[in-house]
Every structure is written in structure tokens, then in C-alpha cells.
Amino acid sequence: MNNAPIIELTGITRTFYSGEQSLSVLKEVSLTINKGEMVAIVGPSGSGKSTLMNIMGCLDQPSAGAVRIAGVNTCHATGNQLATLRSQHIGFIFQRYHLMPYLSACDNVTVPARYTAMMKDAQKTRAKLLLTRLGLADKIDNRPEQLSGGQQQRVSVARALMNGANIILADEPTGALDAASGNELMDILHGLHQAGHTIILVTHDALIASQSERIITLNDGEIISDRSNTPSHDKQKGVTLPQVSNTGRPEWIQSLQDTVSMALQALRGHRIRTLLSMLGIIIGVVSVMMSMAIGEGTKEQILKNISQLGARTISIKPGLGWENPRQDMAFSLSSRDVELLARQPYGDRVTPVYNATLGAQINGKDVAFTLNGVADSFFAIHRMRVTEGRYFNQADIDERSAQLIIDRKTANTLFPMKADPVGEIIQFSGVPFVIIGITDYLGLHISGDGPQGWIPYTTFQDRLQGQTSLSAIELQVREGVSVEGVQNIVEELLDIAHGRRDFYLQTDEMMVSTIKKTSESLTMLIAAIAGISLIVGGIGVMNIMLVSITERTFEIGIRLAIGAREKDILNQFLIESVVICLLGSVAGVLLALSAGSLLSLFIDDFNLKFTLSPIFFSCGSSVFIGLVFGYFPALNAARLNPTEALKRE
């Protein structure tokens, strides 16, 4: 047996403070423990046994003095160096086992190896070997609640040996066991001692202490006795275990894989809390998805309807824009411009448009009426059809006939008792007009609320308004010709004809572009409002993660005790938060798609259009929210004091 010192304590003092009061638990303790020794530390409650064990186990730091563990000065070591010592050299056996309730026996044993470079297959193989050597071959997949106290303690021993620890610290290892289970555990510890492990027992039990080859007695924070002892126990056959390789820290890829795996295990082990955490994210994602789908669907429907107003139409109007009509330019358009545009090869149809609101006399009643003077091509341009009667034609235009076409809405309003008002008379400014046709629209039509009708533009000029200003010229562009290119040509042509710019052009594309921008802005505004629910969901995740840390404080203490670094704890809780948000976003996306499909079955007019962008936006936002709102709870978890955490089971 190699008697080189593995633990050296020199002048150790540990003082705890509460306000202005202080309590010295350890006082100038000096102690050396050699490799391969089996040492019992005994003493009454409050004598400092557990504090001394925590210092030897690198879970606590002394207030004064020096500590060397496996040649490392722990008083000057970084947090990562202390974690490495716990991972590679020290194995803890706790009185209350401290197994993670949602993990199987095998998974509990593999936890220390998750923080090393040991490959996953090797982790499983070694864990099963350890459990088999300790008599638990048939309990490998059992959870802690399915095991007896003695079996749970054996799992705890296997976990302590997982990384090949050469120092075993056992804190009241038989305190929670019956006599038979306690004897079995001591047999295991004696076997490990015979195999060369350094065993340090902290116990109240004099019978357990008598089985050690050295007994150290503490009282009031001081060593009052340190004596050799002849063990009252038959020597056990050494427990031979294969050597452990790859106990160093893993590469970042393996570390990430192990951390994600542990995070998923933790989330599966706390399903209700996970679902509650996800709920806020699910609601937020559904809100964003549905609002954007409604916006996209509405925009698509509007654009579809707009395309039916007057396909490939350029409207030329007097002035410099709808926001700058310029009264001095009211007569800038003329019949010569109509004739000029009608001669161009790129035009399919051209119509002048005059309009005015006039008083109409119908059966002795005065009605405000919007009257439009147009050419016969106007109806084809605007995709209007006659359902009763006929259109006026070129002969009617040439003869300046007093003929009128009204739409179905106007007919129903003015002649509610007549199914077919063709032939009825309406007077405008004392001139009687005969209704020759009733029109309907093939697509969407934008118009005023009052009665309206159409007459030949020549009749409008000569028999009603005289030399009135031309309201617009509408030009329908031939198929296969670029509307934008024609727009530029028309501008140049009229600029030359007028000698100045006193008109402006409007096209369907302009209207579509404007509506697209407006619709997209409204959709983003609605999505932003809905996105607030995502933020609220993130706050909910943060709150539940904080509660989770409180509930799992002892688990964090276990992980720190068996070799996890602060950043390992930080990463695990951060990944748990991200996974919760990501799973919540996926569930929200599926729920939104399902709701959209269901609504489309029952509501025909409710148009939803789901696109990839809100899906990516929701998932990306959820991951971001998980990182942002999960960082603070994860940081709190990583900064927990191991000794304080282990007290909160």
C-alpha cells in the first residue's frame, strides 16, 4: 500500500458569520491522511465532522489554513480546478443517498461521467458493471422509489466509483439503513479499502468506527484524539474494477450532447412543471401565428379582389397627385388626349370619365345621384356585365342619347317594388333619362354608398354639364405589354402634348403596392402586439425556472459534489429553458396550423394563410426568449453553494 499523503490539512479554521456574531466550527485542525487508509471521524453533533468532510471533499473552503488534496492546494484553486478534483479523485456517499428521483439506477450512476470525456457507451457499460458487482444486476432500470434503502445506498456507492475515485467520503453511510443493509454496505467499503481506495467515514456509530484502522475524534471543532485501531472486521476480498480512462473534461460537442441529454431527462422527470412552463410560449406562438396568418390571408384576398377591379389599367387624372389636385389644372385633360391615347398600339381600350353628383327626380322624389359620363368600353375595362337590358353603344354615344345604366344596388334602392326597372325614367336637371340596363360586377367594386349610374360621355357634356372638366382617362394596356413601360411612355407623350406636367397617373400596381405595404405594416403591428404574449410567456418560464431551482437545489448540490462545474450547471438550466421554449414554439405552431385547418372547414369567409416566415420567427424568438429569460435562473443555480444546496433535500 502506498502511504504517500493524499489529504493534508494544516491549521484549518472554519468560521461562520451571522450578522455581527461568529461561530468557529473548526479550530486550528491539522491532519494528514495517506493513500489507502480507512479512517473514521467521530464526535458528537456540532463537533465539526461534516464541515471537515466538506472541506476535504472540496465542497467548502476554510476560513484560514491550508488544504492539499491529491497534491493540489485547494485554498488557491479555481472553481474549475476544485470541480476537477471532485470529478477525478473524490466520490461521495451520502447518508440520505441523494439520488435523483426521476432517473433510473443506471442513469443515476452515470451522472458523474456526464461531466467527463467518457463516451456514452462506455458510461452505460461501466454503470451496469458497477451495479452488477454491487448486487443490483436486476435493478438497473429501477427508479429510486422502486428500491429499498440498502439498494439506494448501493447505487450511491456505484455513483461514487463511476469516475474511478480513489478517495471515498462517506457521511453517516449506514445512518438511514437497517442493521443488515448497514453490514452489507460496510462489507462493500471494506472491499474497496482492500482494493486500494482511501475510505473516510464520518459517523456517530462507535461500532462502525471500530471497523476502521484509524479513528479521529473531534470535539468542539478540535481534534482531541487521533489513534490507530485494529479493525473489528474480517478482511474482505478487494473489489476489483476496471481502470477508468477519459476522466478529463469532454470536447464541447460531447459536453453539449450530454448536457442536452441531462436537460431532457430533467424535463421528462418534471412533466407537469414543464407543461406549465411551455403554456405561456404556446399561447404566444399561437397568437403570433394566427395574427400573421389572418393578416396574410386578408392581404391575399384584398389583392385578389383588387386585381378584378380593372386589370392592367392606367388611370390619368388632372393635377399633380391625389394629395395635390391643383384647381388651376382641373381642365388639363381633354378629348384630344383621349384620341391621342386611342391611337397608340399598346392600348386595348380607352375611355374618358366625367362624373358629378346631381339631383335626380324619381317618382316625384329628389335623390342625390352620382352620374358618370363614359364610353362604351368603360364596362369592359371594369369587368361589368349587364344582367337586364343592354349597354349603350357607339351609336348612342354619337347621337348623345339620354340613356342610363344603373347597378343592381341602385336599382334595388330606387325601385324596391320592381324586379326589372328597365324602361323607368329618371330626370337629371330636367332632362329625362331612360334606364336601358342593369349592371353587376364580376369582381370587387369600390364605389360610394349612394345611387349611381352611367350615361354616354357625349350626353354628359352636351345635355347636362356643358364644358365640364374631364375627371379621368382610363387606358387598358394590352396583354403581354409592360404596364410600367406604358406608364413611362404615356407620361412622355402627354408631357409633350401639354408642354408641362399637369396630370398624374395611377395604376393597379400602385394600388397593390400601397395596400401591400399597409397590410404588411398592420400585420406586423398585430404580430408585435401578439408577440407581447411571447414575452409574457418568457417571464413565466423564468419564474417557473426559479421555482424549479428552489425545488431542485439538492440536485444541484449533488451535481456539484460529483464533479459538475458552475458552467455545467449554467448550461444545463439554460438548455432546459431553451428546450422548454423551443418545444412550446413547436407545439404552438402545430396548434395554430390545426386551428387554421379546423376554422377553414366551418367558416368559408375566414381566410388564413400560413407562411414559413412566422414559423421561423416564432421558433427563433422562442429560442432567444429561452436564452434571455433562462439566463438569470441558470446563473442563480450555478452560483449555489454546494454545502448549502445539499442541506435542502
C-alpha positions, 0 to 999 in steps of 0.5 A: 500500500502506498502511504504517500499523503493524499489529504493534508490539512494544516491549521484549518479554521472554519468560521461562520458569520451571522450578522455581527456574531461568529461561530468557529466550527473548526479550530486550528485542525491539522491532519494528514491522511495517506493513500489507502487508509480507512479512517473514521471521524467521530464526535458528537453533533456540532463537533465539526465532522461534516464541515471537515468532510466538506472541506476535504471533499472540496465542497467548502473552503476554510476560513484560514489554513491550508488544504492539499488534496491529491497534491493540489492546494485547494485554498488557491484553486479555481472553481474549475480546478476544485470541480476537477478534483471532485470529478477525478479523485473524490466520490461521495456517499451520502447518508440520505443517498441523494439520488435523483428521483426521476432517473433510473439506477443506471442513469443515476450512476452515470451522472458523474461521467456526464461531466467527463470525456467518457463516451456514452457507451462506455458510461452505460457499460461501466454503470451496469458493471458497477451495479452488477458487482454491487448486487443490483444486476436486476435493478438497473432500470429501477427508479429510486422509489422502486428500491429499498434503502440498502439498494439506494445506498448501493447505487450511491456507492456505484455513483461514487466509483463511476469516475474511478475515485480513489478517495471515498467520503462517506457521511453517516453511510449506514445512518438511514439503513437497517442493521443488515443493509448497514453490514452489507454496505460496510462489507462493500467499503471494506472491499474497496479499502482492500482494493486500494481506495482511501475510505473516510467515514464520518459517523456517530456509530462507535461500532462502525468506527471500530471497523476502521484502522484509524479513528479521529475524534473531534470535539468542539471543532478540535481534534482531541484524539487521533489513534490507530485501531485494529479493525473489528472486521474480517478482511474482505476480498478487494473489489476489483474494477476496471481502470477508468480512462477519459476522466478529463473534461469532454470536447464541447460537442460531447459536453453539449450532447450530454448536457442536452441529454441531462436537460431532457431527462430533467424535463421528462422527470418534471412533466407537469412543471414543464407543461406549465412552463411551455403554456405561456410560449404556446399561447404566444406562438399561437397568437403570433401565428394566427395574427400573421396568418389572418393578416396574410390571408386578408392581404391575399384576398384584398389583392385578389379582389383588387386585381378584378377591379380593372386589370392592367389599367392606367388611370390619368387624372388632372393635377399633380397627385391625389394629395395635390389636385391643383384647381388651376389644372382641373381642365388639363385633360381633354378629348384630344388626349383621349384620341391621342391615347386611342391611337397608340398600339399598346392600348386595348381600350380607352375611355374618358370619365366625367362624373358629378353628383346631381339631383335626380327626380324619381317618382316625384322624389329628389335623390342625390345621384352620382352620374358618370359620363363614359364610353362604351368600353368603360364596362369592359375595362371594369369587368361589368356585365349587364344582367337586364337590358343592354349597354349603350353603344357607339351609336348612342354615344354619337347621337348623345342619347339620354340613356342610363345604366344603373347597378343592381344596388341602385336599382334595388334602392330606387325601385324596391317594388320592381324586379326589372326597372328597365324602361323607368325614367329618371330626370337629371336637371330636367332632362329625362333619362331612360334606364336601358340596363342593369349592371353587376360586377364580376369582381370587387367594386369600390364605389360610394354608398349612394345611387349611381349610374352611367350615361354616354360621355357625349350626353354628359357634356352636351345635355347636362354639364356643358364644358365640364372638366374631364375627371379621368382617362382610363387606358387598358394596356394590352396583354403581354405589354409592360404596364410600367413601360406604358406608364413611362411612355404615356407620361412622355407623350402627354408631357409633350402634348401639354408642354408641362406636367399637369396630370398624374397617373395611377395604376393597379400596381400602385394600388397593390403596392400601397395596400401591400405595404399597409397590410404588411405594416398592420400585420406586423403591428398585430404580430408585435402586439401578439408577440407581447404574449411571447414575452409574457410567456418568457417571464413565466418560464423564468419564474417557473425556472426559479421555482424549479431551482428552489425545488431542485437545489439538492440536485444541484448540490449533488451535481456539484459534489460529483464533479459538475462545474458552475458552467455545467450547471449554467448550461444545463438550466439554460438548455432546459429553458431553451428546450422548454421554449423551443418545444412550446414554439413547436407545439404552438405552431402545430396548434395554430396550423390545426386551428387554421385547418379546423376554422377553414372547414366551418367558416368559408369567409375566414381566410388564413394563410400560413407562411414559413416566415412566422414559423421561423420567427416564432421558433427563433424568438422562442429560442432567444426568449429561452436564452434571455429569460433562462439566463438569470435562473441558470446563473442563480443555480450555478452560483449555489453553494454546494454545502448549502444546496445539499442541506435542502433535500 
